[in-house]
Amino acid sequence: MFETLEDHIRQDEGPPASKGALFIRWAVVAAVSVILFGGLYLVVQHLEY
């Protein structure tokens, strides 16, 4: 009848992700970050000239 907050969090999160899925997720985040900040850097460098 009464569920704890931890039970609700476990239900919302779903099953734990595999190590391969976590690696791919972090690799995609890193690649997007490099592309985004690299692009911003190149735009700023282009505007200076």
N, C-alpha and C positions, 0 to 999 in steps of 0.2 A: 504494500500500500504506500509506504513512504520510501522514496528512493533518495539516495544521497546525490550530492552534486557530482561526485566522481562517476556514478552510474550514468548520469545524463551526459557527461563529457565523453565517456566511452561510447555511448550510443551515437552521439553526434559525429565523432571522429571516424567511426567505422573501423574496419580491421587495420592493423598496422601495415604500413607500406614496406615492401621489400627493400633490401639494400641497393639493388640495381635500380629500382624506381627512384629512390632518393638520390642516387648518384646522377641519374639522367636529369632529374629536376634541378639539382644544383648546377650541373653543367650548362643547362639551358639558361638559367638565371645569370650565370657568369658570362656566357656568350652575349646575351642581350645587353648586359651592363657594359661590356667592352664596346660593343657596337654603338650603343647609345652615347656613352661618354666620349668615345673616339670620334663619333660624328659631330658632337657638340664642339669638341676641341678643334676639329678641322674647320668647322664653320667660323669659329672665332678667329682662327689663324687666317682664313681667307678674307675676313672683314678688315683685318689690320692692314692689309696691303692694298 
